[in-house]
Amino acid sequence: MRVSAYSDPANGDGDNEDWVSAAPGLIVVIDGATVRTETGCTHGAAWYATQLGSALSTLASDRDLALPSALRSAIQHVANQHRGCDLTHAGTPSAAVAVLRNGRSELEYLVLGDITVVLESADGLEVVVDDRVDTTARNERDTVDRYPIGSPEKQSALLRMKHAELAVRNRPGGYWVAAADPNVVTHALTGKVALELLRRTAVLTDGAARIVALFELVDWSGLLDVLDETGPDEVVRRIRAIEAADPEGRRWPRNKQSDDATIVYAR
């Protein structure tokens, strides 16, 4: 397996709420949730993503430990790291998670939250993404899209949207992400693909998945071709060029001009 990875923060200050560990046999990608409200915690999304990713990578390296069990233990480990914070707060730091791991004959995957996993095998193309968050706060999301990025109206609308999201985070009928309660692992998407059939795979945080899901520059199969030809860094460069050409989000309405973008490609 040949693996390449690239992670680019949305801003030039280098503060990246994505976290990635990529090696032949084990890929872990974390996407920390942007904080727009009080959290009851002294730690930010980048800290949470780093702590969760580090713990999960270590635990998932044990092939005898099932991926849901590894994530459960990792969430509990991070919760133990900041017991002094209010972990019952609705806005306590959280993150989307994706893990890919090679077994003897199969590739296992786990997805919790809106990270996209693309799997191309001899049986065809499979796209795995937990997009339940996109079905929440629909009225608030529509309102956000009416205003240009950077406007006071959009900032106010984003705050209302975040409160509406948090009201259903990790609740039945809402959406599920890693936060302080390890029991959320029961809502993760999991599966396996035979290694002998697998050809190419990619893992993308939502800031990188924009190239297909929002901008529609290519489809998922075409994205794998671009990754094969140019690598993840070129894909992110193209995303940044589109974002720069539409800074106020008028052609492609979105919450912010740029988002942290992480891609792992394996062949």
N, C-alpha and C positions, 0 to 999 in steps of 0.2 A: 504494500500500500504506500503510495506517494501522497504526502499531505502538505498542503500549503495553507497559511492563514494570514489574515490581515485585519487589524482593528484600528479604526480612525475615530478620534473624538469629534464631536460636533463642532466644538469651539477650539480655537488655537491655544487655549490655556493648558491643554493636555489632560484636563479632568475628564476621565472616561468612566462612565457607569457600566460599560460592557466589560466582561472578563472572559478570557479564553485560555484554554490549555489544549494543545493539539499535538498528538503524537500518533504514530502508527499503532492502531489497536485501541486507543482511548481518546475521545474528543469530548470536552466539556465546554459549553458556552453558557454564560450567564448574562442577562440583561436587566440591570437594576432599574426599578421604576422611578421615573422622574418625580421629585417631591415638589408639590405646589402648595401644600398645606402644612399645618403643624403635625408632628409625628409622635410626640411623646418620647423622642429618642435623641441623644446627642450625636449619633452617628448618621452618616448620609448613605445614599444609595450606592456610591462607589465603594465605601467601606463594606457594606453588606455583600455586594457582589463579589468582592475579593475574598472575604472570609468564607462565604458559601462555596465559591468555586474551588478554593484551596482544599477545604475539608472534603468536598465531594470527589475531587480528583483522587485524593488519597484513598478514600473509602471504596470508590468504584474500581480501583486498580486490583482489588481482591475479586477475582473471577467467581469465587464461591459465594459472594454476597450479591443478591439480586439487586438490580438497579433501584427499584422503589425502596428497598431497605437501606441502600446506601444514601439516597436522598433524604429519607426520614432521619437517619442518624446525623447527616450533615446539618439539616435544619435545626435539630435539637442542639447540636454542638454550638452553632452560632448563637442560638437563643441563650445558651449558658454563658456566652462571652459578654453579653450585655444585660445581665439580669437587673442592673441598676436602672435601666430604662423602663418605660411603661410599655411592656410588650402586649398589653391588652388594648392599646390605643388603635383606633381604626386605621391610622396612617402609618403604623410601624413599618420600617423599611422592608421592602419586598423585591422580588425579582422573578423573571421568567427563566426557565431552565431547559437545557437540552443536553442529553448525553448519548453518545454512540460508543459502543464497545464491541470489539471482536471477541467471539468465543472460538471454540475449535472449528465449528462449521457454519456459524451464523453470526450476523451482525445484529446486536440488540440495540434498540433505541428507546429513549424516554423523553417525552416533551411535556412540560407544564408551563402554560403561558404562551405568549405570541412570538415564539421563535419558530422559524420554518426549517424543516428537514426535507431535502429533496433526495430521493433514492431512485436511481436508474438501474434496472436489472434486465435480465433477458426476458422477464415477464412484462416489462413496460416501465412507465414512470409513476412513482407514488410521491405525493406531496403531503407531508404531515405538518399541520399547524393547529395549535389550540387557539382559535380566534374568538372564544366566548366573550372576551372583554369587549370586542367590537359590537356585540349585540346589546351591551348595556348602555344606559344613559343616551338613548338614540335622539331624543329631542334636544338634549344639551349638546350633543355632537353636531347636529345640524345647525344649531345656532352658532357654534364656534366657527364652522366653515363659512359663515356669511361675512366674517370680518377679516381684514388683511392682517398678516403677521406683524406684530409690533404695536398694534393699535390698542388703546385703553379698553375698547369694547371687547376685543378678543381676549385680553388678559382677564377681564371680569368673567367672560363666558367660560374660559378654561378653568377658572377656579370653581364655578358652579358645576362644570362637567366632572372635575376631580371629586368633589364632594358626592355627586351622584354615583360615581364609580365605586368609591370607597364604601358606600352604603351597602353594596352587594358583593364586595370582594370577599372571597372565601366563604360564600353563603350559597345554599341551594338556590338554583335559578339564576345565579350570578356567574362569576368567573373565579378561577383558581390560580394562585401563584404561591411561590415559596415566601413565607414571612416568618412568623414565630411558632405556628402550630404545625408540627410534623405530620399530622393526620391528613393534610392536603394531598399527600402522595397518592391517596386512593383515587384521586381524580386525574392523575397523569395519563397521558396517552402512551401506550407501550406497544412494541411489536418486534418482530424478527424478520430478517431477510437472509436467505442462504448465501453464504459468501461466494460459492461457486457461480452463482447467478448474478452477483452484484458487479456493476461496471463502474459507476461514478456516484458520488454523493456530495452534497453540500449542506452546510448549516449556516443560517443567516439570522441575525437579529432583525427586528422590524425596520430599523434604519437602513439596513442593506437590502431587505426584501422589497423596499420601495421601487426598485428598478423594474420589478414585475408587477407587484400588487397595486402600486399607485401610478407610476409613470408609464407602465406598459411598453417600455422600450424593447423588451424581448419577452418570450414566454419562458416557462421553467426549463424546457429542453434547450432552448436557445441560450439561456443563462449558463447551463452546464458547458455548452460549446465555447462561450466566451471565456469562462473560467479556465477551460482546458487550453485555450489559445493564448490568453494574456495573463491569467492569474487574478487573484482576488483584488489586488491593489488597483488594477486598471478598472475593474467593475466599480469600485468605490469612487475612483476619479470621475467616471462618467456620471455617477449619482450626484457628486458635488457640482459638476458642471451644470446639470439640469436645475439643481436647487438654486445656484447662483443666478441663473437666467430667469428665475421666478421667485425673487426674494420675498415678496409679500403673499405668496401662495394664492394668487388669483387664478392661474391656469390649473394648478394642482392644489386645491385646498388641503391644508394640513395644520397640525397643531403648532409646529415650529419649522423654521426654514430648514434646519439640518438636525439630524439625530445621530447619536453615536452609531457607527456602522461596523459590524464585524462579520467576516465571512471565513469559513473553513471549507476547503475543497479537498476531497480525497479521491484518488483514482486507484 
